[in-house]
Amino acid sequence: MEPTEPTPRDWTDEHVERWQPVLPGLDPVVEGAVTRMKKLSVHLRRVREQSLVDFELERHEFDTLHKLAGRGGRAAPSELAQDLDLAPASVTGRLDALEKRGFVRRTPSTTDRRRVVVELTTSGRETWLGAMDVLGHEEDRLLRVLDEDERTRLNDMLRRIMVVAEEGPTTPPWHV
């Protein structure tokens, strides 16, 4: 059996070592995992924000294009308002700005003359995809350090954690 290289240390290893004497009951595995998830989330947020700068998009513009793309590139403004959890008037302002930039167009509904349909333009789709690709490439780069089985197991483990998180917090025993 060949000797394996030691796992490289990261910032979190030093963080955990620093806090263990201060908090003797600290579980280093839990602290390490949670701290790494937080730092990974911050890293991916920075990459996403830089991609928005690179593609000259504001966060709310990207969010709107993203929701529209998620509906196949066509949606009613009311559907976008619901997807974005915004008042219809707020969506109207966003759509006005995106239309001026050539990222969306409004066309009359074929089923109801009182309504319009919002469509992604080619430019809007290309801009959205470009911003998405930057983040997608970074996510892929990071997770490719794991083999396919490890990525699947990680995904399954994170799902189990999220199911508990989505149930909502419980009262800690010291608050009883």
Contact map, one row per residue, 1 for C-alpha under 8 A:
11100000000000000000000000000000000000000000000000000000000000000000000000000000000000000000000000000000000000000000000000000000000000000000000000000000000000000000000000000000
11110000000000000000000000000000000000000000000000000000000000000000000000000000000000000000000000000000000000000000000000000000000000000000000000000000000000000000000000000000
11111000000000000000000000000000000000000000000000000000000000000000000000000000000000000000000000000000000000000000000000000000000000000000000000000000000000000000000000000000
01111100000000000000000000000000000000000000000000000000000000000000000000000000000000000000000000000000000000000000000000000000000000000000000000000000000000000000000000000000
00111110000000000000000000000000000000000000000000000000000000000000000000000000000000000000000000000000000000000000000000000000000000000000000000000000000000000000000000000000
00011111000000000000000000000000000000000000000000000000000000000000000000000000000000000000000000000000000000000000000000000000000000000000000000000000000000000000000000000000
00001111100000000000000000000000000000000000000000000000000000000000000000000000000000000000000000000000000000000000000000000000000000000000000000000000000000000000000000000000
00000111110000000000000000000000000000000000000000000000000000000000000000000000000000000000000000000000000000000000000000000000000000000000000000000000000000000000000000000000
00000011111110000000000000000000000000000000000000000000000000000000000000000000000000000000000000000000000000000000000000000000000000000000000000000000000000000000000000000000
00000001111111000000000000000000000000000000000000000000000000000000000000000000000000000000000000000000000000000000000000000000000000000000000000000000000000000000000000000000
00000000111111100000000000000000000000000000000000000000000000000000000000000000000000000000000000000000000000000000000000000000000000000000000000000000000000000000000000000000
00000000111111110000000000000001001100000000000000000000000000000000000000000000000000000000000000000000000000000000000000000000000000000000000000000000000000000000000000000000
00000000111111111000000000000001000000000000000000000000000000000000000000000000000000000000000000000000000000000000000000000000000000000000000000000000000000000000000000000000
00000000011111111100000000000000000000000000000000000000000000000000000000000000000000000000000000000000000000000000000000000000000000000000000000000000000000000000000000000000
00000000001111111110000000000000000000000000000000000000000000000000000000000000000000000000000000000000000000000000000000000000000000000000000000000000000000000000000000000000
00000000000111111111000000010011000000000000000000000000000000000000000000000000000000000000000000000000000000000000000000000000000000000000000000000000000000000000000000000000
00000000000011111111100000000000000000000000000000000000000000000000000000000000000000000000000000000000000000000000000000000000000000000000000000000000000000000000000000000000
00000000000001111111110000000000000000000000000000000000000000000000000000000000000000000000000000000000000000000000000000000000000000000000000000000000000000000000000000000000
00000000000000111111111001000000000000000000000000000000000000000000000000000000000000000000000000000000000000000000000000000000000000000000000000000000000000000000000000000000
00000000000000011111111111010000000000000000000000000000000000000000000000000000000000000000000000000000000000000000000000000000000000000000000000000000000000000000000000000000
00000000000000001111111100000000000000000000000000000000000000000000000000000000000000000000000000000000000000000000000000000000000000000000000000000000000000000000000000000000
00000000000000000111111100000000000000000000000000000000000000000000000000000000000000000000000000000000000000000000000000000000000000000000000000000000000000000000000000000000
00000000000000000011111111000000000000000000000000000000000000000000000000000000000000000000000000000000000000000000000000000000000000000000000000000000000000000000000000000000
00000000000000000001111111000000000000000000000000000000000000000000000000000000000000000000000000000000000000000000000000000000000000000000000000000000000000000000000000000000
00000000000000000001001111100000000000000000000000000000000000000000000000000000000000000000000000000000000000000000000000000000000000000000000000000000000000000000000000000000
00000000000000000011001111110010000000000000000000000000000000000000000000000000000000000000000000000000000000000000000000000000000000000000000000000000000000000000000000000000
00000000000000000000000011111110000000000000000000000000000000000000000000000000000000000000000000000000000000000000000000000000000000000000000000000000000000000000000000000000
00000000000000010001000001111111000000000000000000000000000000000000000000000000000000000000000000000000000000000000000000000000000000000000000000000000000000000000000000000000
00000000000000000000000000111111100000000000000000000000000000000000000000000000000000000000000000000000000000000000000000000000000000000000000000000000000000000000000000000000
00000000000000000000000000111111110000000000000000000000000000000000000000000000000000000000000000000000000000000000000000000000000000000000000000000000000000000000000000000000
00000000000000010000000001111111111000000000000000000000000000000000000000000000000000000000000000000000000000000000000000000000000000000000000000000000000000000000000000000000
00000000000110010000000000011111111100000000000000000000000000000000000000000000000000000000000000000000000000000000000000000000000000000000000000000000000000000000000000000000
00000000000000000000000000001111111110000000000000000000000000000000000000000000000000000000000000000000000000000000000000000000000000000000000000000000000000000000000000000000
00000000000000000000000000000111111111000000000000000000000000000000000000000000000000000000000000000000000000000000000000000000000000000000000000000000000000000000000000000000
00000000000100000000000000000011111111100000000000000000000000000000000000000000000000000000000000000000000000000000000000000000000000000000000000000000000000000000000000000000
00000000000100000000000000000001111111110000000000000000000000000000000000000000000000000000000000000000000000000000000000000000000000000000000000000000000000000000000000000000
00000000000000000000000000000000111111111000000000000000000000000000000000000000000000000000000000000000000000000000000000000000000000000000000000000000000000000000000000000000
00000000000000000000000000000000011111111100000000000000000000000000000000000000000000000000000000000000000000000000000000000000000000000000000000000000000000000000000000000000
00000000000000000000000000000000001111111110000000000000000000000000000000000000000000000000000000000000000000000000000000000000000000000000000000000000000000000000000000000000
00000000000000000000000000000000000111111111000000000000000000000000000000000000000000000000000000000000000000000000000000000000000000000000000000000000000000000000000000000000
00000000000000000000000000000000000011111111100000000000000000000000000000000000000000000000000000000000000000000000000000000000000000000000000000000000000000000000000000000000
00000000000000000000000000000000000001111111110000000000000000000000000000000000000000000000000000000000000000000000000000000000000000000000000000000000000000000000000000000000
00000000000000000000000000000000000000111111111000000000000000000000000000000000000000000000000000000000000000000000000000000000000000000000000000000000000000000000000000000000
00000000000000000000000000000000000000011111111100000000000000000000000000000000000000000000000000000000000000000000000000000000000000100110000000000000000000000000000000000000
00000000000000000000000000000000000000001111111110000000000000000000000000000000000000000000000000000000000000000000000000000000000000000000000000000000000000000000000000000000
00000000000000000000000000000000000000000111111111000000000000000000000000000000000000000000000000000000000000000000000000000000000000000000000000000000000000000000000000000000
00000000000000000000000000000000000000000011111111100000000000000000000000000000000000000000000000000000000000000000000000000000000001100100000000000000000000000000000000000000
00000000000000000000000000000000000000000001111111110000000000000000000000000000000000000000000000000000000000000000000000000000001001100000000000000000000000000000000000000000
00000000000000000000000000000000000000000000111111111000001000000000000000000000000000000000000000000000000000000000000000000000000000000000000000000000000000000000000000000000
00000000000000000000000000000000000000000000011111111100000000000000000000000000000000000000000000000000000000000000000000000000000000000000000000000000000000000000000000000000
00000000000000000000000000000000000000000000001111111110000000000000000000000000000000000000000000000000000000000000000000000000001101100000000000000000000000000000000000000000
00000000000000000000000000000000000000000000000111111111111001000000000000000000000000000000000000000000000000000000000000000000001000000000000000000000000000000000000000000000
00000000000000000000000000000000000000000000000011111111110000000000000000000000000000000000000000000000000000000000000000000000000000000000000000000000000000000000000000000000
00000000000000000000000000000000000000000000000001111111100000000000000000000000000000000000000000000000000000000000000000000000001000000000000000000000000000000000000000000000
00000000000000000000000000000000000000000000000000111111100000000000000000000000000000000000000000000000000000000000000000000010011000000000000000000000000000000000000000000000
00000000000000000000000000000000000000000000000000011111110000000000000000000000000000000000000000000000000000000000000000000000000000000000000000000000000000000000000000000000
00000000000000000000000000000000000000000000000000011111111011000000000000000000000000000000000000000000000000000000000000000000000000000000000000000000000000000000000000000000
00000000000000000000000000000000000000000000000000011001111111000000000000000000000000000000000000000000000000000000000000000000000000000000000000000000000000000000000000000000
00000000000000000000000000000000000000000000000010010000111111100000000000000000000000000000000000000000000000000000000000000000000000000000000000000000000000000000000000000000
00000000000000000000000000000000000000000000000000000000011111110000000000000000000000000000010000000000000000000000000000000000000000000000000000000000000000000000000000000000
00000000000000000000000000000000000000000000000000000000111111111000000000000000000000000000010001000000000000000000000000000000000000000000000000000000000000000000000000000000
00000000000000000000000000000000000000000000000000010000111111111100000000000000000000000000000000000000000000000000000000000001000000000000000000000000000000000000000000000000
00000000000000000000000000000000000000000000000000000000001111111110000000000000000100000000000000000000000000000000000000000000000000000000000000000000000000000000000000000000
00000000000000000000000000000000000000000000000000000000000111111111000000000001000100000000010000000000000000000000000000000000000000000000000000000000000000000000000000000000
00000000000000000000000000000000000000000000000000000000000011111111100000000000000000000000000000000000000000000000000100011001000000000000000000000000000000000000000000000000
00000000000000000000000000000000000000000000000000000000000001111111110000000000000000000000000000000000000000000000000000000001000000000000000000000000000000000000000000000000
00000000000000000000000000000000000000000000000000000000000000111111111000000001001100000000000000000000000000000000000000000000000000000000000000000000000000000000000000000000
00000000000000000000000000000000000000000000000000000000000000011111111111100001000000000000000000000000000000000000001100000000000000000000000000000000000000000000000000000000
00000000000000000000000000000000000000000000000000000000000000001111111111000000000000000000000000000000000000000000000100001000000000000000000000000000000000000000000000000000
00000000000000000000000000000000000000000000000000000000000000000111111110000000000000000000000000000000000000000000000000000000000000000000000000000000000000000000000000000000
00000000000000000000000000000000000000000000000000000000000000000011111111100000000000000000000000000000000000000000000000000000000000000000000000000000000000000000000000000000
00000000000000000000000000000000000000000000000000000000000000000001111111100000000000000000000000000000000000000000000000000000000000000000000000000000000000000000000000000000
00000000000000000000000000000000000000000000000000000000000000000001111111100000000000000000000000000000000000000000011100000000000000000000000000000000000000000000000000000000
00000000000000000000000000000000000000000000000000000000000000000001101111110000000000000000000000000000000000000000111100000000000000000000000000000000000000000000000000000000
00000000000000000000000000000000000000000000000000000000000000000001001111111011000000000000000000000000000000000000111000000000000000000000000000000000000000000000000000000000
00000000000000000000000000000000000000000000000000000000000000000000000001111111000000000000000000000000000000000011110000000000000000000000000000000000000000000000000000000000
00000000000000000000000000000000000000000000000000000000000000000000000000111111100000010011000000000000000000000001110000000000000000000000000000000000000000000000000000000000
00000000000000000000000000000000000000000000000000000000000000000000000000011111110000010000000000000000000000000000000000000000000000000000000000000000000000000000000000000000
00000000000000000000000000000000000000000000000000000000000000000000000000111111111000000000000000000000000000000000000000000000000000000000000000000000000000000000000000000000
00000000000000000000000000000000000000000000000000000000000000010011000000111111111100000010000000000000000000000000000000000000000000000000000000000000000000000000000000000000
00000000000000000000000000000000000000000000000000000000000000000000000000001111111111110110000000000000000000000000000000000000000000000000000000000000000000000000000000000000
00000000000000000000000000000000000000000000000000000000000000000000000000000111111111000000000000000000000000000000000000000000000000000000000000000000000000000000000000000000
00000000000000000000000000000000000000000000000000000000000000000010000000000011111111000000000000000000000000000000000000000000000000000000000000000000000000000000000000000000
00000000000000000000000000000000000000000000000000000000000000110010000000000001111111000000000000000000000000000000000000000000000000000000000000000000000000000000000000000000
00000000000000000000000000000000000000000000000000000000000000000000000000000000111111100000000000000000000000000000000000000000000000000000000000000000000000000000000000000000
00000000000000000000000000000000000000000000000000000000000000000000000000000000111111110110000000000000000000000000000000000000000000000000000000000000000000000000000000000000
00000000000000000000000000000000000000000000000000000000000000000000000000000000100011111110000000000000000000000000000000000000000000000000000000000000000000000000000000000000
00000000000000000000000000000000000000000000000000000000000000000000000000001100100001111111000000000000000000000000000000000000000000000000000000000000000000000000000000000000
00000000000000000000000000000000000000000000000000000000000000000000000000000000000000111111100000000000000000000000000000000000000000000000000000000000000000000000000000000000
00000000000000000000000000000000000000000000000000000000000000000000000000000000100001111111110000000000000000000000000000000000000000000000000000000000000000000000000000000000
00000000000000000000000000000000000000000000000000000000000000000000000000001001100001111111111000000000000000000000000000000000000000000000000000000000000000000000000000000000
00000000000000000000000000000000000000000000000000000000000000000000000000001000000000011111111100000000000000000000000000000000000000000000000000000000000000000000000000000000
00000000000000000000000000000000000000000000000000000000000000000000000000000000000000001111111110000000000000000000000000000000000000000000000000000000000000000000000000000000
00000000000000000000000000000000000000000000000000000000000110010000000000000000000000000111111111000000000000000000000000000000000000000000000000000000000000000000000000000000
00000000000000000000000000000000000000000000000000000000000000000000000000000000000000000011111111100001000000000000000000000000000000000000000000000000000000000000000000000000
00000000000000000000000000000000000000000000000000000000000000000000000000000000000000000001111111110000000000000000000000000000000000000000000000000000000000000000000000000000
00000000000000000000000000000000000000000000000000000000000000000000000000000000000000000000111111111000000000000000000000000000000000000000000000000000000000000000000000000000
00000000000000000000000000000000000000000000000000000000000010000000000000000000000000000000011111111111000000000000000000000000000000000000000000000000000000000000000000000000
00000000000000000000000000000000000000000000000000000000000000000000000000000000000000000000001111111111110000000000000000000000000000000000000000000000000000000000000000000000
00000000000000000000000000000000000000000000000000000000000000000000000000000000000000000000000111111110000000000000000000000000000000000000000000000000000000000000000000000000
00000000000000000000000000000000000000000000000000000000000000000000000000000000000000000000000011111111000000000000000000000000000000000000000000000000000000000000000000000000
00000000000000000000000000000000000000000000000000000000000000000000000000000000000000000000000001111111100000000000000010110000000000000000000000000000000000000000000000000000
00000000000000000000000000000000000000000000000000000000000000000000000000000000000000000000000001111111100000000000000111111000000000000000000000000000000000000000000000000000
00000000000000000000000000000000000000000000000000000000000000000000000000000000000000000000001001101111110000000000011110010000000000000000000000000000000000000000000000000000
00000000000000000000000000000000000000000000000000000000000000000000000000000000000000000000000000100111111000000000011110000000000000000000000000000000000000000000000000000000
00000000000000000000000000000000000000000000000000000000000000000000000000000000000000000000000000100001111100000001111000000000000000000000000000000000000000000000000000000000
00000000000000000000000000000000000000000000000000000000000000000000000000000000000000000000000000000000111110000001111000000000000000000000000000000000000000000000000000000000
00000000000000000000000000000000000000000000000000000000000000000000000000000000000000000000000000000000011111011111100000000000000000000000000000000000000000000000000000000000
00000000000000000000000000000000000000000000000000000000000000000000000000000000000000000000000000000000001111111111100000000000000000000000000000000000000000000000000000000000
00000000000000000000000000000000000000000000000000000000000000000000000000000000000000000000000000000000000111111000000000000000000000000000000000000000000000000000000000000000
00000000000000000000000000000000000000000000000000000000000000000000000000000000000000000000000000000000000011111000000000000000000000000000000000000000000000000000000000000000
00000000000000000000000000000000000000000000000000000000000000000000000000000000000000000000000000000000000111111110000000000000000000000000000000000000000000000000000000000000
00000000000000000000000000000000000000000000000000000000000000000000000000000000000000000000000000000000000111111111000000000000000000000000000000000000000000000000000000000000
00000000000000000000000000000000000000000000000000000000000000000000000000000000000000000000000000000000000110011111000000000000000000000000000000000000000000000000000000000000
00000000000000000000000000000000000000000000000000000000000000000000000000010000000000000000000000000000000110011111100000000000000000000000000000000000000000000000000000000000
00000000000000000000000000000000000000000000000000000000000000000000000000011000000000000000000000000000011110001111110000000000000000000000000000000000000000000000000000000000
00000000000000000000000000000000000000000000000000000000000000000000000001111000000000000000000000000000011110000011111000000000000000000000000000000000000000000000000000000000
00000000000000000000000000000000000000000000000000000000000000000000000011111000000000000000000000000001111000000001111100000000000000000000000000000000000000000000000000000000
00000000000000000000000000000000000000000000000000000000000000000001000011100000000000000000000000000001111000000000111110000000000000000000000000000000000000000000000000000000
00000000000000000000000000000000000000000000000000000000000000001001100011000000000000000000000000000011100000000000011111111000000000000000000000000000000000000000000000000000
00000000000000000000000000000000000000000000000000000000000000000000000000000000000000000000000000000111100000000000001111111000000000000000000000000000000000000000000000000000
00000000000000000000000000000000000000000000000000000000000000000000000000000000000000000000000000000010000000000000000111111100000000000000000000000000000000000000000000000000
00000000000000000000000000000000000000000000000000000000000000000000000000000000000000000000000000000110000000000000000111111110000000000000000000000000000000000000000000000000
00000000000000000000000000000000000000000000000000000000000000001000000000000000000000000000000000000111000000000000000111111111000000000000000000000000000000000000000000000000
00000000000000000000000000000000000000000000000000000000000000001000100000000000000000000000000000000010000000000000000111111111100000000000000000000000000000000000000000000000
00000000000000000000000000000000000000000000000000000000000000000000000000000000000000000000000000000000000000000000000001111111110000000000000000000000000000000000000000000000
00000000000000000000000000000000000000000000000000000010000000000000000000000000000000000000000000000000000000000000000000111111111000000000000000000000000000000000000000000000
00000000000000000000000000000000000000000000000000000000000001001100000000000000000000000000000000000000000000000000000000011111111100000000000000000000000000000000000000000000
00000000000000000000000000000000000000000000000000000000000000000000000000000000000000000000000000000000000000000000000000001111111110000000000000000000000000000000000000000000
00000000000000000000000000000000000000000000000000000010000000000000000000000000000000000000000000000000000000000000000000000111111111000000000000000000000000000000000000000000
00000000000000000000000000000000000000000000000100110110000000000000000000000000000000000000000000000000000000000000000000000011111111100000000000000000000000000000000000000000
00000000000000000000000000000000000000000000000000100000000000000000000000000000000000000000000000000000000000000000000000000001111111110000000000000000000000000000000000000000
00000000000000000000000000000000000000000000000000000000000000000000000000000000000000000000000000000000000000000000000000000000111111111000000000000000000000000000000000000000
00000000000000000000000000000000000000000000001100100000000000000000000000000000000000000000000000000000000000000000000000000000011111111100000000000000000000000000000000000000
00000000000000000000000000000000000000000001001100100000000000000000000000000000000000000000000000000000000000000000000000000000001111111110000000000000000000000000000000000000
00000000000000000000000000000000000000000000000000000000000000000000000000000000000000000000000000000000000000000000000000000000000111111111000000000000000000000000000000000000
00000000000000000000000000000000000000000000000000000000000000000000000000000000000000000000000000000000000000000000000000000000000011111111100000000000000000000000000000000000
00000000000000000000000000000000000000000001001000000000000000000000000000000000000000000000000000000000000000000000000000000000000001111111110000000000000000000000000000000000
00000000000000000000000000000000000000000001000000000000000000000000000000000000000000000000000000000000000000000000000000000000000000111111111000000000000000000000000000000000
00000000000000000000000000000000000000000000000000000000000000000000000000000000000000000000000000000000000000000000000000000000000000011111111100000000000000000000000000000000
00000000000000000000000000000000000000000000000000000000000000000000000000000000000000000000000000000000000000000000000000000000000000001111111110000000000000000000000000000000
00000000000000000000000000000000000000000000000000000000000000000000000000000000000000000000000000000000000000000000000000000000000000000111111110000000000000000000000000000000
00000000000000000000000000000000000000000000000000000000000000000000000000000000000000000000000000000000000000000000000000000000000000000011111111000010000000000000000000000000
00000000000000000000000000000000000000000000000000000000000000000000000000000000000000000000000000000000000000000000000000000000000000000001111111100000000000000000000000000000
00000000000000000000000000000000000000000000000000000000000000000000000000000000000000000000000000000000000000000000000000000000000000000000111111100000000000000000000000000000
00000000000000000000000000000000000000000000000000000000000000000000000000000000000000000000000000000000000000000000000000000000000000000000001111111110000000000000000000000000
00000000000000000000000000000000000000000000000000000000000000000000000000000000000000000000000000000000000000000000000000000000000000000000000111111110000000000000000000000000
00000000000000000000000000000000000000000000000000000000000000000000000000000000000000000000000000000000000000000000000000000000000000000000000001111111000000000000000000000000
00000000000000000000000000000000000000000000000000000000000000000000000000000000000000000000000000000000000000000000000000000000000000000000000001111111100000000000000000000000
00000000000000000000000000000000000000000000000000000000000000000000000000000000000000000000000000000000000000000000000000000000000000000000000001111111110000000000000000000000
00000000000000000000000000000000000000000000000000000000000000000000000000000000000000000000000000000000000000000000000000000000000000000000001001111111111000000000000000000000
00000000000000000000000000000000000000000000000000000000000000000000000000000000000000000000000000000000000000000000000000000000000000000000000000011111111100000000000000000000
00000000000000000000000000000000000000000000000000000000000000000000000000000000000000000000000000000000000000000000000000000000000000000000000000001111111110000000000000000000
00000000000000000000000000000000000000000000000000000000000000000000000000000000000000000000000000000000000000000000000000000000000000000000000000000111111111000000000000000000
00000000000000000000000000000000000000000000000000000000000000000000000000000000000000000000000000000000000000000000000000000000000000000000000000000011111111100000000000000000
00000000000000000000000000000000000000000000000000000000000000000000000000000000000000000000000000000000000000000000000000000000000000000000000000000001111111110000000000000000
00000000000000000000000000000000000000000000000000000000000000000000000000000000000000000000000000000000000000000000000000000000000000000000000000000000111111111000000000000000
00000000000000000000000000000000000000000000000000000000000000000000000000000000000000000000000000000000000000000000000000000000000000000000000000000000011111111100000000000000
00000000000000000000000000000000000000000000000000000000000000000000000000000000000000000000000000000000000000000000000000000000000000000000000000000000001111111110000000000000
00000000000000000000000000000000000000000000000000000000000000000000000000000000000000000000000000000000000000000000000000000000000000000000000000000000000111111111000000000000
00000000000000000000000000000000000000000000000000000000000000000000000000000000000000000000000000000000000000000000000000000000000000000000000000000000000011111111100000000000
00000000000000000000000000000000000000000000000000000000000000000000000000000000000000000000000000000000000000000000000000000000000000000000000000000000000001111111110000000000
00000000000000000000000000000000000000000000000000000000000000000000000000000000000000000000000000000000000000000000000000000000000000000000000000000000000000111111111000000000
00000000000000000000000000000000000000000000000000000000000000000000000000000000000000000000000000000000000000000000000000000000000000000000000000000000000000011111111100000000
00000000000000000000000000000000000000000000000000000000000000000000000000000000000000000000000000000000000000000000000000000000000000000000000000000000000000001111111110000000
00000000000000000000000000000000000000000000000000000000000000000000000000000000000000000000000000000000000000000000000000000000000000000000000000000000000000000111111100000000
00000000000000000000000000000000000000000000000000000000000000000000000000000000000000000000000000000000000000000000000000000000000000000000000000000000000000000011111110000000
00000000000000000000000000000000000000000000000000000000000000000000000000000000000000000000000000000000000000000000000000000000000000000000000000000000000000000001111111000000
00000000000000000000000000000000000000000000000000000000000000000000000000000000000000000000000000000000000000000000000000000000000000000000000000000000000000000000101111100000
00000000000000000000000000000000000000000000000000000000000000000000000000000000000000000000000000000000000000000000000000000000000000000000000000000000000000000000000111110000
00000000000000000000000000000000000000000000000000000000000000000000000000000000000000000000000000000000000000000000000000000000000000000000000000000000000000000000000011111011
00000000000000000000000000000000000000000000000000000000000000000000000000000000000000000000000000000000000000000000000000000000000000000000000000000000000000000000000001111111
00000000000000000000000000000000000000000000000000000000000000000000000000000000000000000000000000000000000000000000000000000000000000000000000000000000000000000000000000111111
00000000000000000000000000000000000000000000000000000000000000000000000000000000000000000000000000000000000000000000000000000000000000000000000000000000000000000000000000011111
00000000000000000000000000000000000000000000000000000000000000000000000000000000000000000000000000000000000000000000000000000000000000000000000000000000000000000000000000111111
00000000000000000000000000000000000000000000000000000000000000000000000000000000000000000000000000000000000000000000000000000000000000000000000000000000000000000000000000111111
